[in-house]
Each structure stands twice: as C-alpha cells, then as structure tokens.
C-alpha cells in the first residue's frame, strides 16, 4: 500500500523526543513531589525573577486555565508568591517564595548532573546540535508560512456514528 503522507511526522517525533528526554528528569521531580508543570514554572521564575501569568503561559507552554490552577496550588504549597501591581491592580506578578527558592537549590544540582550524564551517553555535540536545531526551528516561526487552502466541505468527526458528507443526499 502506498503511503498517502510521505513527510516525516514531526509533531509525533517531537513528542517522542520530549518524552524520552523527560524520562531522565521525571525521577528527580517525582522524588521531590514536583510535577512537570510546577518544575517549568519554578525554572522560568528562577531564570526571570518575576513574571505575569500570561507571560508564564507562553514561556512554560501551559494554557491559561491550567496555569491558574497550578499557580494556586503552588501558592498553597508556599512555592510561589503573587502580588498585584500597584500601578494597575488588574495585573499580577508571580515570583518564587523562599520555599520555592530552596527547592530549586536542592533540585538544580541534580538536574545539572543529569544533563552531564545525558551528554556523556549521547555526546555533548548531539545535545548541542539538538538544542540549536530546536532554537532555530522556534526562531523560524517568526517567518509566516502560507497555509494550505481547505476544501469547502469536509468530513467532520463530531460523533462516533459516521455522518454523510455535506454533498451526499
């Protein structure tokens, strides 16, 4: 049977690569009772100091409704602090709380050591090249890509039962 799509499934490859990479870090996070989302937030706050939640959503790749819940739980755990901006009470800034800072102090050396072990296993150059390729791909997104024209009618998957195409009577 001929393949209908000949290009490599890049989204699937990215997901597999992400999962493979995270398998090296999950045991560390699990040991400290930190979820992957919480770690992304802790790490971005460690790198940037304080941020507005909407900026954190983009940097952490967490949707806004999820971010709200995660931040509430992290605040309850004493990992982060939220403060309204004096000049604009609608805005909130999030920063690490003392407990979150101490947690990063404990986890960071283990994360750094795990990166060294990954570089030893796969080669530092491969890790460097992979990182550069990902950064390049992300940066390239600034250039618009034309989108394929969609057909006027489409087979819609809205229920489990097959639906007739729009032009079938």
C-alpha positions in Angstrom: 0.0 0.0 0.0 1.4 3.4 -1.0 1.9 5.9 1.8 -0.5 8.9 1.5 1.7 11.1 3.5 5.4 10.9 2.7 6.8 13.6 5.1 8.1 12.5 8.5 5.6 13.1 11.3 7.5 15.8 13.0 4.9 16.5 15.7 5.0 12.9 16.7 8.8 12.8 16.6 8.9 15.9 18.8 6.5 14.3 21.3 8.6 11.1 21.4 11.8 13.0 21.8 10.3 15.1 24.6 9.1 12.0 26.4 12.4 10.3 26.0 14.2 13.3 27.4 11.8 13.9 30.3 12.3 10.2 31.3 15.7 11.3 32.5 14.3 14.1 34.7 11.0 12.7 36.0 12.6 10.6 38.7 14.2 13.7 40.1 11.0 15.7 40.0 9.0 12.8 41.5 11.5 12.4 44.3 10.7 15.9 45.4 7.0 15.7 44.7 7.1 18.3 41.9 5.0 17.9 38.7 6.5 18.8 35.3 4.3 21.9 35.1 5.4 23.0 38.5 9.0 22.5 37.5 8.6 24.5 34.3 7.1 27.3 36.4 9.8 27.2 39.1 12.6 27.1 36.4 11.2 30.1 34.4 10.8 32.1 37.6 14.3 31.2 38.6 15.5 32.5 35.2 13.3 35.6 35.0 12.7 36.7 38.6 9.1 37.7 38.4 6.6 37.5 35.6 2.9 38.0 34.8 1.0 34.8 34.5 0.2 35.4 30.8 3.9 35.6 30.0 4.5 32.5 32.0 1.9 30.6 30.0 3.9 31.2 26.9 7.3 30.5 28.4 6.1 27.3 30.2 3.8 26.1 27.4 0.8 25.9 29.9 -2.7 27.0 28.9 -4.1 29.9 30.9 -6.9 27.9 32.7 -4.3 25.3 33.8 -1.8 27.9 34.8 -4.4 29.5 37.2 -4.9 26.2 39.0 -1.2 25.3 39.1 -0.3 28.7 40.5 -3.0 28.4 43.2 -1.7 25.0 44.3 1.9 26.3 44.2 1.0 29.3 46.3 -0.8 27.0 48.8 2.4 24.9 49.0 4.5 28.1 49.6 6.5 27.7 46.4 5.4 31.0 44.8 4.0 34.3 45.8 1.6 36.5 43.8 1.4 40.3 44.2 -0.8 42.8 42.5 0.9 45.6 40.6 0.5 48.8 42.4 0.0 50.9 39.3 -2.6 48.5 37.8 -4.5 46.3 40.2 -5.6 44.1 37.3 -2.1 42.9 36.8 -0.4 40.3 39.0 3.3 39.4 39.3 4.4 35.9 40.3 7.8 35.2 41.9 9.5 32.4 43.8 8.7 32.2 47.5 11.5 31.2 49.9 10.4 27.6 49.9 10.4 27.5 46.1 13.9 29.0 46.0 15.2 26.4 48.5 13.6 23.6 46.4 15.4 24.8 43.3 18.6 24.9 45.4 18.1 21.2 46.1 16.9 20.1 42.6 19.2 22.2 40.4 22.4 20.3 41.0 20.7 17.0 40.3 19.2 18.4 37.0 22.7 19.7 36.0 24.2 16.4 36.8 21.6 14.6 34.7 22.4 16.8 31.8 26.1 15.8 32.1 25.1 12.2 32.1 22.9 12.7 29.0 25.8 14.4 27.3 28.2 11.5 28.3 25.7 8.9 26.9 24.7 10.7 23.7 27.6 13.0 23.1 27.8 16.7 24.0 27.8 17.7 20.3 24.5 15.9 19.7 22.9 17.6 22.6 24.3 21.0 21.5 23.2 20.4 17.9 19.7 19.3 19.0 19.3 22.4 21.2 20.5 24.7 18.4 18.1 23.0 15.9 15.2 23.4 18.2 16.1 27.0 18.9 16.4 27.6 15.2 13.1 26.0 14.5 11.4 28.1 17.1 13.0 31.3 15.9 12.0 30.5 12.3 8.3 30.6 13.4 8.6 34.4 13.2 8.5 34.0 9.4 4.9 33.4 8.2 4.2 30.1 6.5 1.5 30.0 3.9 -1.4 27.7 4.9 -2.9 25.1 2.6 -6.3 26.0 1.2 -9.0 24.0 2.9 -11.8 22.4 0.9 -15.3 24.0 1.0 -16.8 20.8 2.5 -15.2 18.3 4.9 -16.0 15.1 6.5 -16.5 16.2 10.1 -15.8 13.9 13.0 -18.3 15.1 15.6 -19.7 11.8 16.8 -19.0 8.1 16.8 -21.6 7.4 14.1 -20.5 8.0 10.5 -22.1 11.2 9.1 -22.8 11.6 5.4 -20.5 14.1 3.7 -22.1 17.5 3.1 -22.6 16.8 -0.6 -24.2 13.4 -0.1 -28.1 13.1 -0.2 
